[in-house]
Amino acid sequence: MTTEDSSSRRQVEEAVAAAAAGVPGVAYLRPGLTGLLRARTARLVHGTAGPEPVSGVRVRLGADRSTWQIEVKLTTLTGHRAVDVTRAVRTAASAAAGALLGVPEARVAVSVTVTGVL
Amino acid sequence: MALNANPVPPDDDLPDTELLDCGRSLESVWAVHDAEGPPDPHLLRCPHCATALRELHALDDLVRQARSADEDTAAADPARLTARVMDIVRLELRPGRSLPLGEADEDLWIVEAAAAKSFRAAADAVPGVRAGSCQVLPLTPGAGRVRGPVTVRLEVAAALSWNLQDVAEAVRTAVTSAAVQALGLDVRAVDVAVIDILDDEDAPDGGDRG
């Protein structure tokens, strides 16, 4: 992956994270301690310097090189129905990613997972 | 709610457990590393396992840096290396399986640990009931992420004032209601096992809810 790819992917991840975090019922995106540690470890082991990963969001171009696959992991607040929160996050995430990538939302596939309930 | 019991093929990009490219799980590699006895030949020649072990050692360095100096003596014991790291990452590595939220054609999920927490809370809210362990399983077992209805298995302790059948029914109602109202998870069966008796002082108003 080129540097340009990485930086634009990171921009999309940050936009999706901001959109998802603003959805009512979302407590926070998955803190991802493991991911954070492993990313730092990768820098220690492989000597590659890079920014911290964006918590709870992963963006990839699908195998068809056409559809963007976005994975969001989050903790919801008690009192908000989990499926409704995940649907609202999916809507917010695909709008944010579609706008930034300049592709129709049909080419953005969003998977949302609730990893905790506060 | 739509019913789709067809298992979806496991998505290798979204593993429920941390699998290395050689097919071994991260935890098993770490366990073998910590075990006494002759070294596993696979670990000696597999580049993926070697990378995972280097990461483990680097992780341990990070953990040590994050901890106070008075634990340095314990940190020097190599046998506890994995244990210390795993204390920190265990919860994230063991969220349980992913269960489907919403309709069959949606890509929305909740991890078992989060769903179980909601169901235990629902059972705890029944007077004279304390929830114990809770499992949430696909009704139709399959590999990877399965989109389809689920079964809840819940152990509870109940006050003596409860009739066993009544308490099971009350808990079943509470869990089913939480599944619909709090989660949006298609629960088709709730198995309640009463495994203990609550002392009276724990349950002043047992059985007054129906």
Boltz contact constraints between the chains, C-beta under 6 A:
constraints:
  - contact:
      token1: [A, 33]
      token2: [B, 92]
      max_distance: 6.0
  - contact:
      token1: [A, 34]
      token2: [B, 89]
      max_distance: 6.0
  - contact:
      token1: [A, 34]
      token2: [B, 92]
      max_distance: 6.0
  - contact:
      token1: [A, 37]
      token2: [B, 59]
      max_distance: 6.0
  - contact:
      token1: [A, 41]
      token2: [B, 55]
      max_distance: 6.0
  - contact:
      token1: [A, 41]
      token2: [B, 58]
      max_distance: 6.0
  - contact:
      token1: [A, 41]
      token2: [B, 59]
      max_distance: 6.0
  - contact:
      token1: [A, 44]
      token2: [B, 58]
      max_distance: 6.0
  - contact:
      token1: [A, 45]
      token2: [B, 54]
      max_distance: 6.0
  - contact:
      token1: [A, 45]
      token2: [B, 55]
      max_distance: 6.0
  - contact:
      token1: [A, 45]
      token2: [B, 58]
      max_distance: 6.0
  - contact:
      token1: [A, 81]
      token2: [B, 184]
      max_distance: 6.0
  - contact:
      token1: [A, 82]
      token2: [B, 101]
      max_distance: 6.0
  - contact:
      token1: [A, 82]
      token2: [B, 110]
      max_distance: 6.0
  - contact:
      token1: [A, 82]
      token2: [B, 183]
      max_distance: 6.0
  - contact:
      token1: [A, 82]
      token2: [B, 184]
      max_distance: 6.0
  - contact:
      token1: [A, 83]
      token2: [B, 101]
      max_distance: 6.0
  - contact:
      token1: [A, 83]
      token2: [B, 102]
      max_distance: 6.0
  - contact:
      token1: [A, 83]
      token2: [B, 184]
      max_distance: 6.0
  - contact:
      token1: [A, 86]
      token2: [B, 101]
      max_distance: 6.0
  - contact:
      token1: [A, 86]
      token2: [B, 108]
      max_distance: 6.0
  - contact:
      token1: [A, 111]
      token2: [B, 107]
      max_distance: 6.0
  - contact:
      token1: [A, 112]
      token2: [B, 108]
      max_distance: 6.0
  - contact:
      token1: [A, 113]
      token2: [B, 109]
      max_distance: 6.0
  - contact:
      token1: [A, 114]
      token2: [B, 110]
      max_distance: 6.0
  - contact:
      token1: [A, 114]
      token2: [B, 114]
      max_distance: 6.0
  - contact:
      token1: [A, 115]
      token2: [B, 95]
      max_distance: 6.0
  - contact:
      token1: [A, 115]
      token2: [B, 111]
      max_distance: 6.0
  - contact:
      token1: [A, 116]
      token2: [B, 114]
      max_distance: 6.0
  - contact:
      token1: [A, 117]
      token2: [B, 114]
      max_distance: 6.0
  - contact:
      token1: [A, 117]
      token2: [B, 117]
      max_distance: 6.0
  - contact:
      token1: [A, 117]
      token2: [B, 118]
      max_distance: 6.0
